[in-house]
């Protein structure tokens, strides 16, 4: 049986994306736009961002309100 996305740990790149989102929010007070994430990581397409954001949401590390811009909110994870 193939493990589901939410059952796997976040990849190194997903954690980098999450760290960038946290940093952007801390500096600017709001989440970055997809195009800002694309530019930061020097990707050629926003599809890469979509994939990472979707995975982070499924893994419970990020919340997003669909249909609204700049609604990425990192979820604080507690150990215990």
C-alpha positions as CSV (number, residue, x, y, z in Angstrom):
1,X,0.0,0.0,0.0
2,X,1.4,3.4,-1.0
3,X,1.6,5.9,1.9
4,X,-0.5,9.0,1.6
5,X,1.1,12.5,1.4
6,X,-0.1,13.4,4.8
7,X,1.5,10.3,6.3
8,X,5.0,11.2,5.0
9,X,7.3,13.8,6.7
10,X,7.9,17.1,4.9
11,X,10.7,17.1,2.4
12,X,13.7,19.4,2.7
13,X,12.3,21.6,-0.1
14,X,8.9,21.8,1.5
15,X,10.5,22.9,4.8
16,X,12.4,25.6,2.9
17,X,9.2,26.9,1.3
18,X,7.6,26.9,4.8
19,X,10.5,28.8,6.2
20,X,10.3,31.4,3.4
21,X,6.6,31.9,4.1
22,X,7.3,32.3,7.8
23,X,10.1,34.8,7.1
24,X,8.0,36.8,4.7
25,X,5.1,37.1,7.1
26,X,7.5,38.2,9.9
27,X,9.1,40.9,7.7
28,X,6.0,42.1,5.9
29,X,3.0,41.2,8.0
30,X,1.4,39.2,5.3
31,X,2.0,36.0,3.3
32,X,3.9,36.0,0.0
33,X,2.2,35.7,-3.3
34,X,2.9,32.6,-5.3
35,X,4.9,34.7,-7.8
36,X,7.1,35.9,-4.9
37,X,7.8,32.3,-3.9
38,X,8.6,31.4,-7.5
39,X,11.0,34.3,-7.7
40,X,12.7,33.5,-4.4
41,X,13.4,29.9,-5.4
42,X,14.1,30.8,-9.1
43,X,11.5,28.4,-10.3
44,X,10.1,28.8,-13.8
45,X,6.5,28.0,-13.1
46,X,4.0,28.6,-10.2
47,X,3.0,24.9,-10.5
48,X,6.0,24.0,-8.3
49,X,4.6,26.3,-5.6
50,X,1.2,24.8,-5.9
51,X,2.6,21.3,-5.4
52,X,4.6,22.3,-2.3
53,X,1.7,24.3,-0.8
54,X,-0.8,21.5,-1.4
55,X,1.6,19.0,0.3
56,X,2.2,21.3,3.3
57,X,-1.6,21.9,3.8
58,X,-2.2,18.1,3.6
59,X,0.5,17.5,6.2
60,X,-1.0,20.0,8.5
61,X,1.9,22.4,8.4
62,X,0.1,25.2,6.6
63,X,-3.4,26.6,6.3
64,X,-4.8,28.3,3.3
65,X,-8.2,29.9,2.4
66,X,-9.0,28.9,-1.1
67,X,-9.9,31.6,-3.5
68,X,-8.3,34.4,-1.5
69,X,-4.8,35.9,-2.1
70,X,-2.1,35.8,0.6
71,X,-3.9,33.6,3.0
72,X,-1.1,31.2,3.8
73,X,-0.8,30.7,7.5
74,X,1.9,28.4,9.0
75,X,0.6,26.0,11.7
76,X,2.5,25.9,14.9
77,X,3.3,22.3,15.6
78,X,3.9,21.2,19.2
79,X,5.8,18.1,20.2
80,X,4.1,16.0,22.8
